[in-house]
């Protein structure tokens, strides 16, 4: 009588062992792929804490022979990198606020007052976002130059806002479509107009979507190199352009360059880690429709 139970028990044991081995193999493969993916960044971090002579050695080593902050000191001595970081932060932050605000307003209007004209506008914004940035670089330069805004932070703020608004619209409209219109109607009954209903009722409900849009808009503006190189020269130069200037035709300051690259990546990495739960919830919130 006990033999069938013993057989079932053996099958369950084998099943658990198989699942455990499967998880172990998947974990190992995932770990190897993750290490391969981040190995270039790890090399940059390790190079930034090597002495300058080791950073440009003809026989470089992956791990530093000795630890040194010499490259970080050189980074500040060789160019006004703090000013470049400040320019990047100001332009990315203000353009993100404007893009999310304008994008949310447009998405809310398109969601609540859908029409053929609105659908055409929505399609046009998608087409604008699909255009390669390099193809609009020269027209943007001509427009900004005509406005007398070359080498100003305003030029970058206007450019990044214009680029990010279509992205914010398409990201936010999915959230607003999933918010029942009864929320708006209840707010209107309580005495709100369209704008106050949007601010007091819809905005608090759609905070994960707003956070997700803000994160991606900030990253796009923070990492931009093309427009920063084209529209700035001295006063409004950003960190991406400043870091590239460690490499010239006559010299390669690899140590300070890696120190600047690590410093430049830290704010976005820390910010992303802190708000990653908003990214996950925001990206999946509009994925399923009831």
RAPE-V373222 format. One record per residue. N is the residue number from 1. RES is the residue in three letters. OMEGA is omega as a letter, one per 20 degrees, with the letter a starting at -180 (999 if undefined). D_FIRST is the distance of its C-alpha to the first C-alpha in Angstrom with 2 decimals. Layout:
n=N res=RES omega=OMEGA d_first=D_FIRST
n=N res=RES omega=OMEGA d_first=D_FIRST
This chain:
n=1 res=UNK omega=a d_first=0.00
n=2 res=UNK omega=a d_first=3.79
n=3 res=UNK omega=r d_first=5.68
n=4 res=UNK omega=r d_first=6.85
n=5 res=UNK omega=r d_first=7.89
n=6 res=UNK omega=r d_first=9.50
n=7 res=UNK omega=r d_first=11.21
n=8 res=UNK omega=r d_first=12.52
n=9 res=UNK omega=r d_first=13.70
n=10 res=UNK omega=r d_first=15.48
n=11 res=UNK omega=r d_first=17.07
n=12 res=UNK omega=r d_first=18.30
n=13 res=UNK omega=r d_first=19.70
n=14 res=UNK omega=r d_first=21.43
n=15 res=UNK omega=r d_first=22.77
n=16 res=UNK omega=r d_first=24.27
n=17 res=UNK omega=a d_first=25.79
n=18 res=UNK omega=r d_first=27.26
n=19 res=UNK omega=a d_first=28.74
n=20 res=UNK omega=r d_first=30.13
n=21 res=UNK omega=r d_first=31.75
n=22 res=UNK omega=r d_first=33.10
n=23 res=UNK omega=r d_first=34.70
n=24 res=UNK omega=a d_first=36.13
n=25 res=UNK omega=r d_first=37.67
n=26 res=UNK omega=r d_first=39.11
n=27 res=UNK omega=r d_first=40.49
n=28 res=UNK omega=r d_first=42.16
n=29 res=UNK omega=r d_first=43.68
n=30 res=UNK omega=a d_first=44.93
n=31 res=UNK omega=r d_first=46.44
n=32 res=UNK omega=r d_first=48.21
n=33 res=UNK omega=r d_first=49.60
n=34 res=UNK omega=r d_first=50.78
n=35 res=UNK omega=r d_first=52.51
n=36 res=UNK omega=a d_first=54.20
n=37 res=UNK omega=a d_first=55.34
n=38 res=UNK omega=a d_first=56.86
n=39 res=UNK omega=r d_first=58.12
n=40 res=UNK omega=r d_first=61.67
n=41 res=UNK omega=r d_first=61.91
n=42 res=UNK omega=r d_first=60.62
n=43 res=UNK omega=r d_first=63.32
n=44 res=UNK omega=r d_first=65.96
n=45 res=UNK omega=a d_first=64.92
n=46 res=UNK omega=r d_first=65.02
n=47 res=UNK omega=a d_first=68.35
n=48 res=UNK omega=a d_first=69.86
n=49 res=UNK omega=r d_first=69.45
n=50 res=UNK omega=r d_first=70.91
n=51 res=UNK omega=a d_first=74.61
n=52 res=UNK omega=a d_first=76.70
n=53 res=UNK omega=r d_first=77.51
n=54 res=UNK omega=a d_first=73.81
n=55 res=UNK omega=a d_first=73.13
n=56 res=UNK omega=a d_first=75.62
n=57 res=UNK omega=r d_first=75.09
n=58 res=UNK omega=r d_first=75.18
n=59 res=UNK omega=a d_first=71.99
n=60 res=UNK omega=r d_first=69.92
n=61 res=UNK omega=a d_first=66.77
n=62 res=UNK omega=a d_first=63.77
n=63 res=UNK omega=a d_first=63.63
n=64 res=UNK omega=r d_first=66.90
n=65 res=UNK omega=r d_first=68.50
n=66 res=UNK omega=a d_first=69.87
n=67 res=UNK omega=a d_first=69.57
n=68 res=UNK omega=r d_first=72.65
n=69 res=UNK omega=a d_first=73.67
n=70 res=UNK omega=a d_first=76.80
n=71 res=UNK omega=r d_first=75.75
n=72 res=UNK omega=r d_first=75.29
n=73 res=UNK omega=r d_first=78.77
n=74 res=UNK omega=a d_first=80.27
n=75 res=UNK omega=a d_first=78.63
n=76 res=UNK omega=a d_first=80.70
n=77 res=UNK omega=a d_first=83.84
n=78 res=UNK omega=r d_first=84.13
n=79 res=UNK omega=r d_first=83.92
n=80 res=UNK omega=a d_first=83.65
n=81 res=UNK omega=r d_first=79.90
n=82 res=UNK omega=r d_first=79.50
n=83 res=UNK omega=r d_first=81.79
n=84 res=UNK omega=r d_first=79.75
n=85 res=UNK omega=r d_first=76.53
n=86 res=UNK omega=r d_first=78.32
n=87 res=UNK omega=r d_first=79.46
n=88 res=UNK omega=a d_first=75.93
n=89 res=UNK omega=a d_first=74.56
n=90 res=UNK omega=a d_first=77.31
n=91 res=UNK omega=a d_first=77.23
n=92 res=UNK omega=a d_first=73.42
n=93 res=UNK omega=a d_first=73.10
n=94 res=UNK omega=r d_first=75.92
n=95 res=UNK omega=r d_first=75.02
n=96 res=UNK omega=r d_first=71.38
n=97 res=UNK omega=a d_first=72.52
n=98 res=UNK omega=a d_first=74.89
n=99 res=UNK omega=a d_first=72.47
n=100 res=UNK omega=r d_first=69.65
n=101 res=UNK omega=a d_first=72.10
n=102 res=UNK omega=r d_first=73.78
n=103 res=UNK omega=r d_first=70.55
n=104 res=UNK omega=r d_first=68.89
n=105 res=UNK omega=a d_first=71.93
n=106 res=UNK omega=a d_first=72.06
n=107 res=UNK omega=r d_first=68.32
n=108 res=UNK omega=r d_first=68.47
n=109 res=UNK omega=r d_first=71.43
n=110 res=UNK omega=a d_first=69.82
n=111 res=UNK omega=a d_first=66.60
n=112 res=UNK omega=a d_first=68.31
n=113 res=UNK omega=a d_first=71.25
n=114 res=UNK omega=r d_first=69.84
n=115 res=UNK omega=r d_first=72.37
n=116 res=UNK omega=r d_first=73.22
n=117 res=UNK omega=r d_first=75.61
n=118 res=UNK omega=r d_first=72.97
n=119 res=UNK omega=r d_first=70.52
n=120 res=UNK omega=r d_first=73.25
n=121 res=UNK omega=r d_first=73.94
n=122 res=UNK omega=r d_first=70.25
n=123 res=UNK omega=r d_first=70.15
n=124 res=UNK omega=r d_first=73.33
n=125 res=UNK omega=r d_first=71.90
n=126 res=UNK omega=r d_first=68.94
n=127 res=UNK omega=r d_first=71.41
n=128 res=UNK omega=a d_first=73.39
n=129 res=UNK omega=a d_first=70.32
n=130 res=UNK omega=a d_first=69.46
n=131 res=UNK omega=r d_first=72.90
n=132 res=UNK omega=a d_first=72.87
n=133 res=UNK omega=a d_first=74.58
n=134 res=UNK omega=a d_first=76.93
n=135 res=UNK omega=r d_first=78.45
n=136 res=UNK omega=a d_first=79.62
n=137 res=UNK omega=a d_first=80.73
n=138 res=UNK omega=r d_first=84.35
n=139 res=UNK omega=r d_first=84.84
n=140 res=UNK omega=r d_first=83.45
n=141 res=UNK omega=a d_first=85.87
n=142 res=UNK omega=a d_first=88.78
n=143 res=UNK omega=a d_first=87.90
n=144 res=UNK omega=r d_first=87.38
n=145 res=UNK omega=r d_first=90.55
n=146 res=UNK omega=r d_first=92.48
n=147 res=UNK omega=r d_first=91.38
n=148 res=UNK omega=a d_first=92.63
n=149 res=UNK omega=a d_first=89.25
n=150 res=UNK omega=a d_first=88.73
n=151 res=UNK omega=r d_first=87.49
n=152 res=UNK omega=r d_first=86.53
n=153 res=UNK omega=a d_first=83.22
n=154 res=UNK omega=a d_first=83.94
n=155 res=UNK omega=r d_first=83.77
n=156 res=UNK omega=r d_first=80.24
n=157 res=UNK omega=r d_first=79.13
n=158 res=UNK omega=a d_first=80.48
n=159 res=UNK omega=a d_first=78.90
n=160 res=UNK omega=r d_first=75.43
n=161 res=UNK omega=a d_first=75.51
n=162 res=UNK omega=a d_first=76.47
n=163 res=UNK omega=a d_first=73.70
n=164 res=UNK omega=a d_first=70.96
n=165 res=UNK omega=r d_first=71.82
n=166 res=UNK omega=r d_first=70.26
n=167 res=UNK omega=a d_first=67.06
n=168 res=UNK omega=r d_first=66.99
n=169 res=UNK omega=a d_first=67.67
n=170 res=UNK omega=r d_first=64.80
n=171 res=UNK omega=a d_first=62.38
n=172 res=UNK omega=a d_first=63.47
n=173 res=UNK omega=r d_first=63.74
n=174 res=UNK omega=r d_first=59.95
n=175 res=UNK omega=a d_first=59.60
n=176 res=UNK omega=r d_first=62.34
n=177 res=UNK omega=a d_first=60.91
n=178 res=UNK omega=r d_first=57.66
n=179 res=UNK omega=a d_first=59.59
n=180 res=UNK omega=r d_first=60.13
n=181 res=UNK omega=r d_first=63.77
n=182 res=UNK omega=r d_first=63.36
n=183 res=UNK omega=r d_first=63.76
n=184 res=UNK omega=a d_first=67.23
n=185 res=UNK omega=r d_first=68.14
n=186 res=UNK omega=r d_first=67.13
n=187 res=UNK omega=r d_first=69.26
n=188 res=UNK omega=r d_first=72.18
n=189 res=UNK omega=r d_first=71.97
n=190 res=UNK omega=r d_first=72.16
n=191 res=UNK omega=r d_first=75.42
n=192 res=UNK omega=r d_first=74.44
n=193 res=UNK omega=a d_first=76.06
n=194 res=UNK omega=a d_first=74.26
n=195 res=UNK omega=a d_first=74.91
n=196 res=UNK omega=r d_first=73.99
n=197 res=UNK omega=r d_first=70.82
n=198 res=UNK omega=a d_first=69.91
n=199 res=UNK omega=a d_first=70.65
n=200 res=UNK omega=a d_first=69.26
n=201 res=UNK omega=a d_first=66.21
n=202 res=UNK omega=a d_first=65.16
n=203 res=UNK omega=r d_first=65.75
n=204 res=UNK omega=a d_first=63.51
n=205 res=UNK omega=a d_first=60.66
n=206 res=UNK omega=a d_first=61.01
n=207 res=UNK omega=r d_first=61.29
n=208 res=UNK omega=r d_first=58.32
n=209 res=UNK omega=r d_first=60.07
n=210 res=UNK omega=r d_first=63.41
n=211 res=UNK omega=r d_first=61.93
n=212 res=UNK omega=r d_first=60.33
n=213 res=UNK omega=a d_first=63.60
n=214 res=UNK omega=a d_first=65.57
n=215 res=UNK omega=a d_first=63.39
n=216 res=UNK omega=r d_first=63.71
n=217 res=UNK omega=r d_first=67.42
n=218 res=UNK omega=a d_first=68.10
n=219 res=UNK omega=r d_first=66.34
n=220 res=UNK omega=a d_first=68.27
n=221 res=UNK omega=a d_first=71.56
n=222 res=UNK omega=a d_first=70.79
n=223 res=UNK omega=a d_first=69.93
n=224 res=UNK omega=r d_first=72.80
n=225 res=UNK omega=a d_first=75.12
n=226 res=UNK omega=a d_first=76.94
n=227 res=UNK omega=r d_first=78.84
n=228 res=UNK omega=r d_first=79.41
n=229 res=UNK omega=a d_first=81.07
n=230 res=UNK omega=a d_first=83.11
n=231 res=UNK omega=a d_first=84.28
n=232 res=UNK omega=r d_first=84.90
n=233 res=UNK omega=a d_first=87.03
n=234 res=UNK omega=a d_first=87.77
n=235 res=UNK omega=a d_first=87.49
n=236 res=UNK omega=a d_first=84.22
n=237 res=UNK omega=a d_first=82.49
n=238 res=UNK omega=a d_first=78.75
n=239 res=UNK omega=a d_first=76.46
n=240 res=UNK omega=r d_first=75.06
n=241 res=UNK omega=a d_first=78.59
n=242 res=UNK omega=r d_first=79.55
n=243 res=UNK omega=a d_first=76.61
n=244 res=UNK omega=a d_first=77.61
n=245 res=UNK omega=r d_first=81.08
n=246 res=UNK omega=r d_first=79.82
n=247 res=UNK omega=r d_first=79.78
n=248 res=UNK omega=r d_first=83.31
n=249 res=UNK omega=a d_first=85.08
n=250 res=UNK omega=a d_first=86.36
n=251 res=UNK omega=r d_first=83.66
n=252 res=UNK omega=r d_first=79.93
n=253 res=UNK omega=a d_first=79.02
n=254 res=UNK omega=a d_first=75.33
n=255 res=UNK omega=r d_first=74.65
n=256 res=UNK omega=r d_first=76.20
n=257 res=UNK omega=r d_first=74.81
n=258 res=UNK omega=r d_first=71.20
n=259 res=UNK omega=r d_first=71.93
n=260 res=UNK omega=r d_first=73.26
n=261 res=UNK omega=r d_first=70.29
n=262 res=UNK omega=r d_first=67.83
n=263 res=UNK omega=a d_first=69.91
n=264 res=UNK omega=a d_first=70.11
n=265 res=UNK omega=a d_first=66.35
n=266 res=UNK omega=a d_first=65.42
n=267 res=UNK omega=a d_first=66.51
n=268 res=UNK omega=a d_first=64.54
n=269 res=UNK omega=r d_first=61.43
n=270 res=UNK omega=r d_first=61.51
n=271 res=UNK omega=a d_first=62.28
n=272 res=UNK omega=r d_first=59.39
n=273 res=UNK omega=a d_first=56.89
n=274 res=UNK omega=a d_first=58.13
n=275 res=UNK omega=a d_first=57.88
n=276 res=UNK omega=a d_first=54.90
n=277 res=UNK omega=r d_first=52.91
n=278 res=UNK omega=r d_first=55.77
n=279 res=UNK omega=a d_first=55.68
n=280 res=UNK omega=a d_first=51.97
n=281 res=UNK omega=a d_first=52.22
n=282 res=UNK omega=a d_first=55.53
n=283 res=UNK omega=a d_first=54.43
n=284 res=UNK omega=a d_first=51.32
n=285 res=UNK omega=a d_first=52.85
n=286 res=UNK omega=a d_first=54.49
n=287 res=UNK omega=a d_first=51.83
n=288 res=UNK omega=r d_first=49.99
n=289 res=UNK omega=r d_first=51.81
n=290 res=UNK omega=999 d_first=50.40
